[in-house]
Amino acid sequence: MALLLKDAQDLTLKSDRPKRRKAVVDSTERSLVSPLALKRPGGRVLYWLVFVLLLISTLSTLGPMYWVFTGALKTSRELFATPPAFWPAHPIWSNYTQTWQVLQLSMYFDSTLLLAGGAVVLQLLVSATAAYALSKLRVTGKGVIQFAFFFTLMVPPIVYLIPQFVNISDLPFIHVSLVNSWAGVWLPEAASAFNILLLKSFFDGIPAELTDAARLDGANTWQMFIRIILPLSRPVLAVVTIFTVVASWKDFLWPLLVLADSNLQPLTVGLYHLSGLNSNLPFNYLVAALALASIPPIVVFLILQRQIIRGINLTGLKG
């Protein structure tokens, strides 16, 4: 089986080499404006116009992040100054450490990491196996099931919020309540129609000859999934991981409804309660907490960015 996996990886790498060469050639020939149009005055004007618009869009996206991280270095009075200061007159770097201690952010960070980690594990387990069944196994009514997944994407999540809470309050058949427990947050996040369809699209691109050869060697369905499909699907698994981490990290409404114990609440809910109307929390401490809360998703993206970009390219640019 190990030899078959090595051959599969070699075959995949060899089949990707012509595509990579073609992609490199295409990337040198493609740009915002064609090389022929750049030789004309109107083409150069169009090129720089598009470039300036993209630059402004990028700065407008990074602007709020810059305001959060620099706002945490200001005093509360300086945050509300008009006009606002581009950089604090006297940066107070101790705001970050004091915020961490005063707000007890370590407790909320631990809860958020556990919630995000559990969501990733369940998401990869459920979504990957479901996508594998739809892609490589002979499932009765496969088209109907796939249509049902597409249909759920058209329904706003707020619509099934109440039925979902009712199910969590009293699980059917076993009559167990998951309210005020991490399992009540993990269970609804165990499956995502978007991630299932994304994984299925990637699995469809894996040659059937590999699974057929493994089946002839005596591998069962689970062994083919573990030893062939998953090792070849690392890019798209990285995409699903970052999507799940970001979705779990910024989730607010569902943990607010399910988790009443402050020791179990994630950062989003904890900061909401800490910044209530009756709270004496300095505003610069709240901004510093928001800045600290945004660091982990950024770090995860920086670590997985190469796999994420490659996974998006492989799943979205076929044919």
C-alpha positions as CSV (number, residue, x, y, z in Angstrom):
1,M,0.0,0.0,0.0
2,A,2.9,2.4,0.8
3,L,4.4,1.6,-2.7
4,L,1.0,2.4,-4.3
5,L,0.7,5.7,-2.4
6,K,4.3,6.6,-3.5
7,D,3.4,5.8,-7.1
8,A,0.1,7.8,-6.8
9,Q,2.0,10.8,-5.6
10,D,4.6,10.5,-8.3
11,L,1.9,10.2,-10.9
12,T,0.1,13.3,-9.5
13,L,3.4,15.3,-9.5
14,K,4.2,14.2,-13.1
15,S,0.7,15.1,-14.3
16,D,1.0,18.5,-12.6
17,R,4.3,19.4,-14.2
18,P,2.9,20.3,-17.7
19,K,0.1,22.2,-16.0
20,R,2.6,24.1,-13.9
21,R,4.8,24.9,-16.9
22,K,1.7,26.1,-18.7
23,A,0.6,28.1,-15.7
24,V,4.0,29.8,-15.6
25,V,3.8,30.6,-19.3
26,D,0.3,31.9,-18.9
27,S,1.2,34.0,-15.9
28,T,3.9,35.8,-17.9
29,E,1.5,36.5,-20.7
30,R,-1.5,37.6,-18.7
31,S,-1.9,40.9,-16.9
32,L,-4.5,43.5,-16.2
33,V,-4.0,44.9,-19.7
34,S,-2.5,43.0,-22.7
35,P,1.1,43.9,-23.8
36,L,-0.3,45.2,-27.1
37,A,-2.6,47.6,-25.3
38,L,0.2,48.8,-23.1
39,K,2.0,50.1,-26.1
40,R,-0.9,52.6,-26.7
41,P,-1.4,55.7,-24.6
42,G,-5.0,54.7,-23.7
43,G,-3.8,51.3,-22.6
44,R,-1.3,52.7,-20.2
45,V,-3.8,55.1,-18.8
46,L,-6.2,52.2,-18.2
47,Y,-3.5,50.1,-16.6
48,W,-2.6,52.7,-14.1
49,L,-6.2,53.5,-13.4
50,V,-6.9,49.9,-12.6
51,F,-3.7,49.8,-10.5
52,V,-4.7,52.8,-8.5
53,L,-8.2,51.4,-7.9
54,L,-6.8,48.1,-6.6
55,L,-4.3,50.0,-4.4
56,I,-7.1,52.1,-2.9
57,S,-9.2,48.9,-2.3
58,T,-6.3,47.3,-0.6
59,L,-5.6,50.3,1.7
60,S,-9.3,50.5,2.5
61,T,-9.2,46.8,3.6
62,L,-6.1,47.2,5.7
63,G,-7.3,50.5,7.2
64,P,-9.5,49.1,9.9
65,M,-6.8,46.6,11.0
66,Y,-4.3,49.5,11.2
67,W,-6.8,51.5,13.3
68,V,-7.4,48.6,15.7
69,F,-3.7,47.8,16.3
70,T,-2.7,51.5,16.6
71,G,-5.8,52.4,18.6
72,A,-4.8,50.0,21.2
73,L,-1.7,52.1,21.8
74,K,-3.7,55.3,22.5
75,T,-5.5,56.6,25.5
76,S,-9.3,56.5,25.6
77,R,-9.4,60.3,25.1
78,E,-7.1,60.1,22.1
79,L,-9.3,57.5,20.5
80,F,-12.2,59.9,20.3
81,A,-10.1,62.9,19.3
82,T,-11.3,64.9,16.2
83,P,-9.6,64.7,13.8
84,P,-8.2,61.3,14.6
85,A,-4.5,60.9,15.0
86,F,-2.8,58.7,12.4
87,W,-0.3,57.5,15.0
88,P,-0.5,57.9,18.8
89,A,1.5,60.8,20.2
90,H,2.9,58.6,23.0
91,P,2.3,54.9,22.3
92,I,1.3,52.9,25.4
93,W,2.6,49.4,24.6
94,S,1.6,48.3,28.1
95,N,-2.0,48.4,27.1
96,Y,-1.7,45.0,25.5
97,T,-0.3,43.3,28.6
98,Q,-2.6,45.1,31.0
99,T,-5.6,44.2,28.8
100,W,-4.5,40.5,28.9
101,Q,-4.3,40.5,32.7
102,V,-7.3,42.7,33.5
103,L,-9.8,41.1,31.1
104,Q,-8.4,37.6,31.8
105,L,-8.1,36.9,28.1
106,S,-6.2,33.7,28.6
107,M,-9.4,32.0,29.7
108,Y,-11.4,33.2,26.7
109,F,-8.5,32.4,24.4
110,D,-8.4,28.8,25.7
111,S,-12.1,28.4,25.2
112,T,-12.0,29.8,21.7
113,L,-9.1,27.6,20.7
114,L,-10.9,24.5,22.0
115,L,-14.1,25.5,20.2
116,A,-12.2,26.1,17.0
117,G,-10.1,23.0,17.3
118,G,-13.1,20.8,17.9
119,A,-14.9,22.4,15.0
120,V,-12.0,21.7,12.7
121,V,-11.7,18.0,13.8
122,L,-15.4,17.4,13.4
123,Q,-15.6,19.3,10.1
124,L,-12.7,17.4,8.5
125,L,-14.1,14.1,9.8
126,V,-17.7,14.6,8.7
127,S,-17.3,16.7,5.5
128,A,-14.3,14.7,4.2
129,T,-16.1,11.4,4.6
130,A,-19.3,12.7,3.1
131,A,-17.5,14.2,0.1
132,Y,-15.6,10.9,-0.3
133,A,-18.8,8.9,-0.4
134,L,-20.4,11.3,-2.9
135,S,-17.3,11.3,-5.1
136,K,-15.8,7.8,-5.1
137,L,-18.5,5.5,-3.7
138,R,-21.6,4.1,-5.3
139,V,-24.3,5.9,-3.3
140,T,-27.9,5.6,-4.0
141,G,-29.5,8.9,-4.8
142,K,-26.2,10.7,-5.1
143,G,-27.7,13.4,-7.3
144,V,-30.5,14.1,-4.9
145,I,-28.2,14.3,-1.9
146,Q,-25.9,16.8,-3.8
147,F,-28.9,18.9,-4.8
148,A,-30.0,18.9,-1.1
149,F,-26.6,20.3,-0.2
150,F,-26.9,23.0,-2.8
151,F,-30.4,23.8,-1.6
152,T,-29.2,24.4,2.0
153,L,-26.7,27.0,0.8
154,M,-29.7,29.1,-0.4
155,V,-31.2,29.2,3.0
156,P,-30.0,32.0,5.4
157,P,-28.6,30.4,8.6
158,I,-30.8,32.7,10.8
159,V,-33.9,30.8,9.4
160,Y,-33.0,27.5,11.2
161,L,-31.6,29.1,14.3
162,I,-34.6,28.4,16.5
163,P,-35.1,24.8,15.3
164,Q,-31.4,24.2,15.8
165,F,-31.6,25.5,19.4
166,V,-34.7,23.3,20.1
167,N,-32.7,20.3,18.9
168,I,-29.7,21.2,21.1
169,S,-32.0,21.7,24.1
170,D,-33.5,18.2,23.8
171,L,-31.7,15.9,21.3
172,P,-34.1,13.7,19.5
173,F,-34.4,10.0,20.7
174,I,-31.8,10.3,23.5
175,H,-33.4,13.4,25.1
176,V,-30.1,15.0,26.3
177,S,-29.6,18.7,26.6
178,L,-26.3,20.2,25.2
179,V,-27.0,23.7,26.3
180,N,-24.2,25.3,28.2
181,S,-21.7,22.8,26.9
182,W,-19.1,22.9,24.1
183,A,-20.7,20.0,22.4
184,G,-23.7,22.2,21.8
185,V,-21.5,24.5,19.7
186,W,-19.5,21.7,18.1
187,L,-22.5,19.7,16.9
188,P,-24.0,22.3,14.5
189,E,-20.5,23.0,13.1
190,A,-19.7,19.3,12.4
191,A,-21.0,19.6,8.8
192,S,-20.9,22.3,6.2
193,A,-22.6,21.9,2.8
194,F,-20.1,24.3,1.2
195,N,-17.1,22.4,2.5
196,I,-18.6,19.1,1.4
197,L,-19.1,20.4,-2.1
198,L,-15.7,21.9,-2.1
199,L,-14.0,18.6,-1.0
200,K,-16.1,16.6,-3.5
201,S,-15.0,18.9,-6.3
202,F,-11.4,18.2,-5.4
203,F,-11.9,14.4,-4.9
204,D,-13.5,14.2,-8.4
205,G,-10.1,15.4,-9.8
206,I,-8.2,12.4,-8.2
207,P,-7.9,9.7,-10.9
208,A,-10.1,6.7,-10.4
209,E,-7.3,4.5,-11.5
210,L,-5.6,5.1,-8.1
211,T,-8.5,3.8,-6.1
212,D,-9.1,1.0,-8.6
213,A,-5.5,-0.2,-8.2
214,A,-5.8,0.0,-4.5
215,R,-8.9,-2.0,-4.5
216,L,-7.2,-4.7,-6.6
217,D,-4.4,-4.8,-4.0
218,G,-7.0,-5.6,-1.4
219,A,-7.5,-2.2,0.2
220,N,-11.0,-1.6,1.6
221,T,-12.9,1.6,1.4
222,W,-11.5,3.1,4.6
223,Q,-7.9,2.3,3.7
224,M,-8.3,4.0,0.3
225,F,-9.7,7.0,2.0
226,I,-6.9,7.2,4.6
227,R,-3.9,6.2,2.5
228,I,-4.7,7.6,-0.9
229,I,-7.4,10.3,-0.9
230,L,-6.4,12.3,2.2
231,P,-2.6,12.4,1.5
232,L,-3.4,13.8,-2.0
233,S,-5.9,16.3,-0.7
234,R,-3.7,18.3,1.7
235,P,-4.3,21.6,-0.2
236,V,-8.1,21.5,-0.1
237,L,-8.0,20.2,3.5
238,A,-6.0,23.4,4.4
239,V,-8.7,25.5,2.7
240,V,-11.4,23.8,4.8
241,T,-9.3,24.2,7.9
242,I,-8.9,28.0,7.5
243,F,-12.5,28.4,6.6
244,T,-13.6,26.5,9.7
245,V,-11.2,28.3,12.0
246,V,-12.3,31.7,10.8
247,A,-16.0,30.8,11.0
248,S,-15.6,29.4,14.5
249,W,-13.4,32.2,15.7
250,K,-15.8,35.0,14.7
251,D,-19.0,33.1,15.6
252,F,-21.0,35.2,18.1
253,L,-24.7,34.6,18.1
254,W,-24.8,30.8,18.5
255,P,-22.2,30.7,21.4
256,L,-24.1,33.5,23.0
257,L,-27.3,31.5,23.0
258,V,-25.8,28.2,24.0
259,L,-23.1,29.1,26.5
260,A,-24.2,30.9,29.7
261,D,-21.2,30.0,31.8
262,S,-18.5,32.6,31.4
263,N,-15.8,30.0,31.8
264,L,-16.9,28.3,28.6
265,Q,-17.6,31.4,26.5
266,P,-15.3,32.3,23.5
267,L,-13.7,35.7,22.9
268,T,-16.5,37.2,20.9
269,V,-19.1,36.5,23.7
270,G,-16.7,37.4,26.5
271,L,-15.8,40.8,25.0
272,Y,-19.5,41.5,24.5
273,H,-20.3,41.0,28.1
274,L,-17.1,42.8,29.3
275,S,-18.0,45.9,27.2
276,G,-21.6,46.1,28.4
277,L,-23.4,49.4,29.2
278,N,-22.7,49.0,32.9
279,S,-19.0,48.2,32.4
280,N,-16.2,50.6,33.4
281,L,-13.8,49.0,31.0
282,P,-11.6,51.7,29.3
283,F,-12.3,51.8,25.6
284,N,-8.6,51.4,24.7
285,Y,-8.5,48.1,26.6
286,L,-11.4,46.9,24.5
287,V,-9.6,47.9,21.3
288,A,-6.5,46.1,22.5
289,A,-8.5,43.0,23.2
290,L,-10.0,43.1,19.7
291,A,-6.5,43.5,18.3
292,L,-5.2,40.4,20.2
293,A,-8.3,38.4,19.2
294,S,-7.6,39.0,15.5
295,I,-4.0,37.7,15.7
296,P,-4.6,33.9,15.7
297,P,-6.6,33.7,12.5
298,I,-4.0,35.9,10.8
299,V,-1.2,33.5,12.0
300,V,-3.2,30.4,10.8
301,F,-3.6,32.0,7.3
302,L,0.1,32.9,7.1
303,I,1.1,29.4,8.0
304,L,-1.3,27.8,5.5
305,Q,-1.4,30.4,2.8
306,R,0.6,28.4,0.3
307,Q,-1.6,25.4,0.7
308,I,-4.7,27.5,0.7
309,I,-3.9,29.3,-2.6
310,R,-2.9,26.0,-4.2
311,G,-6.1,24.3,-3.0
312,I,-8.3,27.1,-4.3
313,N,-6.5,27.0,-7.7
314,L,-6.8,23.2,-7.9
315,T,-10.5,23.2,-7.0
316,G,-11.6,26.2,-8.9
317,L,-9.5,26.2,-12.1
318,K,-10.2,22.8,-13.7
319,G,-10.5,22.0,-17.3
